[in-house]
Amino acid sequence: MSDETNGMDPGAEPRAGRAERPVRADARRNIDALLKAAMEVFAESGVDAPVREIAERAGVGVGTVYRHFPQRSDLVVAIFQNEVNSCADAAPALAAACDPGEALSRWMQRYVELIGTKRGLGAALHSGDPAFEALPAYFESRLRPTLQALLDSAVCAGKIRAGVDPDDLLRAVASLSAPARDRDPAHARRMVALLVDGLRYGASPPAGRESGE
C-alpha cells in the first residue's frame, strides 16, 4: 500500500510471521492510532486517500503503516473489524449499566454510528476485491448474536414485544441510516429511536407481574 500502488512494501514483514507473534504495547498503540486516523481520513477524503496523510495524522512514519498494513485492503479490513468489534463489545457494558429496554435503545444508536463508518468504507467494500469477501459474514456473526441477546433480555423484562427478528432490525436500521440529500445528520438517530419505541407496542409484563406481584 502506497501513494503510487496498493502492493506489498518490500520492507514489510510477511503477514503470517506477524500473526504468530504477540503485539507489543507500543505496536498496539501505533495500530490503534493508525486505525483511528485512517477512518477519519477515509471519511474526509475517500478510501484512496494518500497513505502519507494517514501516517501524518497518526503521528507515525509511512514505513509504520506499511509494516502493519502492507496492502490498502489490510487497513480497510482492520478498520471494519475493529468498528464491528467495538459495537458488539458495547452491548455487555450497556446491559450491565442500564435496564434491558434502555440498553437495547442505546445499543441501536451505537449501531447507527457503525453504519456511518461502514458507509465511509463503501467504495472499497463494494469494489469486488476478494480481500473483503468474508466481511459480511464477520459482520453478521458478531452483531446478530449481540442484538439477539439484547432483544431476549428486553422481552424477558417486559420492555418490548416478543418475536422481533434481529436480522430484520439490523436491516431496518441500515435503511434508516442511508444518506439523503438535505437530511439532518441526526435524522437517522431520531428514526431509529422511533423504531425502538415501536417495539414496545404489545410488550408483555414479566411473568409473575400480571396480578400485581
C-alpha positions in Angstrom: 0.0 0.0 0.0 1.5 3.3 -1.0 0.6 6.6 -2.7 1.6 5.0 -6.0 0.5 1.4 -5.6 -1.6 -0.8 -3.3 1.1 -3.5 -3.5 3.3 -5.1 -0.8 6.0 -2.8 0.6 9.4 -4.5 0.2 10.3 -3.9 3.8 7.1 -5.3 5.3 7.1 -8.4 7.3 5.2 -11.4 6.0 1.7 -11.3 7.3 1.9 -14.9 8.6 5.0 -14.2 10.5 3.5 -11.2 12.2 0.3 -13.0 13.1 2.2 -15.6 15.1 3.9 -13.1 17.4 2.1 -11.2 20.2 1.7 -7.5 19.5 3.9 -5.3 21.8 2.2 -2.4 23.7 3.9 0.2 21.5 2.9 -1.6 18.3 -0.6 -1.8 19.6 -0.7 1.9 20.2 0.6 2.5 16.7 -2.1 0.2 15.2 -4.9 1.9 17.2 -3.6 5.4 16.2 -3.5 4.3 12.5 -7.0 2.8 12.5 -8.4 5.9 14.1 -6.5 8.2 11.7 -7.3 6.1 8.6 -11.0 6.1 9.5 -11.0 9.9 9.8 -9.1 10.4 6.6 -11.2 7.9 4.6 -14.3 9.7 5.8 -13.0 13.0 4.7 -11.1 12.1 1.5 -12.2 8.7 0.5 -10.6 5.3 0.7 -8.0 6.2 -1.9 -6.5 9.0 0.2 -2.7 9.1 0.3 -1.0 6.9 2.9 1.2 9.8 3.9 -1.9 11.7 5.0 -2.9 8.8 7.3 0.6 8.4 8.7 0.9 12.1 9.5 -2.4 12.2 11.3 -1.5 9.1 13.3 1.9 10.6 14.2 3.9 7.8 12.7 6.1 7.3 9.7 4.9 5.9 6.4 7.0 2.8 7.0 5.0 2.0 10.1 1.8 2.0 8.0 3.5 -0.4 5.6 4.8 -2.6 8.3 1.3 -3.2 9.9 -0.8 -3.0 6.7 1.2 -4.0 3.6 -2.0 -3.7 1.4 -4.6 -0.9 1.5 -7.2 -3.7 1.8 -5.5 -4.9 5.0 -6.1 -1.4 6.5 -9.8 -1.4 5.3 -10.4 -4.8 6.8 -8.8 -3.9 10.1 -10.9 -0.7 10.4 -14.1 -2.6 9.6 -13.4 -5.4 12.0 -12.3 -3.0 14.7 -15.5 -1.0 14.4 -17.7 -4.1 14.3 -16.0 -5.5 17.4 -16.3 -2.2 19.2 -20.0 -2.1 18.5 -20.5 -5.7 19.6 -18.4 -5.2 22.7 -20.5 -2.2 23.8 -23.5 -4.4 24.4 -22.4 -6.1 27.7 -21.4 -2.8 29.2 -24.7 -1.3 28.3 -26.5 -4.3 29.7 -24.7 -4.0 33.0 -25.3 -0.3 33.3 -28.9 0.1 32.1 -32.2 -1.6 32.3 -32.8 -4.0 29.3 -35.0 -1.6 27.4 -32.6 1.3 27.7 -29.6 -1.0 26.9 -31.3 -2.0 23.6 -32.1 1.6 22.8 -28.6 2.8 23.4 -27.0 0.0 21.5 -29.2 0.7 18.5 -27.8 4.2 18.4 -24.3 2.8 18.7 -25.2 0.6 15.7 -26.2 3.8 13.7 -22.6 5.0 14.3 -21.2 1.8 12.9 -23.4 2.1 9.8 -21.9 5.5 9.2 -18.4 4.1 9.4 -19.3 1.2 7.1 -20.7 3.7 4.6 -17.4 5.6 4.6 -15.7 2.4 3.5 -18.3 1.6 0.9 -16.2 2.4 -2.1 -13.7 -0.2 -1.0 -16.1 -2.8 0.4 -18.1 -2.9 -2.8 -15.1 -2.9 -5.1 -15.2 -6.6 -5.7 -11.8 -7.1 -4.0 -11.6 -10.7 -2.7 -10.0 -9.4 0.5 -13.4 -8.2 1.6 -15.5 -11.3 0.7 -15.5 -12.6 4.3 -16.6 -9.3 5.9 -20.4 -9.6 5.6 -20.2 -13.0 7.4 -18.0 -11.4 10.1 -20.4 -8.6 10.5 -23.4 -10.9 10.9 -21.5 -13.4 13.2 -20.6 -10.6 15.7 -23.7 -8.4 15.6 -26.6 -10.8 15.2 -26.0 -12.7 18.5 -25.2 -9.4 20.2 -28.6 -8.0 19.2 -30.4 -11.2 19.9 -29.1 -11.2 23.5 -30.3 -7.6 24.0 -33.7 -8.4 22.5 -34.1 -11.5 24.7 -33.3 -9.5 27.8 -35.7 -6.8 26.9 -38.5 -9.3 26.1 -38.0 -11.1 29.4 -38.1 -7.7 31.3 -41.4 -6.8 29.5 -39.8 -3.9 27.7 -40.5 -4.9 24.1 -42.8 -7.4 22.4 -41.6 -10.9 21.5 -40.9 -12.2 18.0 -38.6 -9.5 16.8 -36.1 -10.8 14.2 -32.6 -9.4 14.8 -31.8 -9.6 11.1 -34.9 -7.5 10.3 -33.9 -5.0 12.9 -30.3 -4.7 11.6 -31.5 -4.2 8.1 -34.1 -1.7 9.1 -31.6 0.5 10.9 -29.2 0.3 8.0 -32.0 1.5 5.7 -33.0 4.3 8.1 -29.3 5.4 8.3 -29.0 5.6 4.5 -27.7 9.1 3.5 -30.1 11.5 1.7 -29.6 15.0 0.3 -30.8 17.8 2.6 -31.3 15.5 5.5 -30.3 16.5 9.0 -27.4 14.2 10.2 -29.4 13.5 13.4 -32.3 12.2 11.2 -31.2 8.6 11.4 -31.0 8.7 15.2 -34.5 10.1 15.5 -35.9 7.5 13.1 -34.2 4.6 15.0 -35.5 6.0 18.3 -39.0 5.8 16.8 -38.3 2.3 15.6 -37.3 1.2 19.1 -40.4 2.9 20.5 -42.5 0.8 18.1 -41.0 -2.4 19.6 -42.6 -1.5 22.9 -46.1 -1.9 21.5 -47.6 -5.2 22.6 -44.9 -5.9 25.2 -46.0 -8.4 27.8 -45.2 -7.8 31.5 -42.7 -10.2 33.1 -44.1 -13.5 34.4 -45.5 -13.0 37.9 -46.4 -9.4 37.5 -49.8 -9.8 35.8 -51.6 -9.9 39.1 -49.5 -7.1 40.7 -46.9 -9.3 42.3 
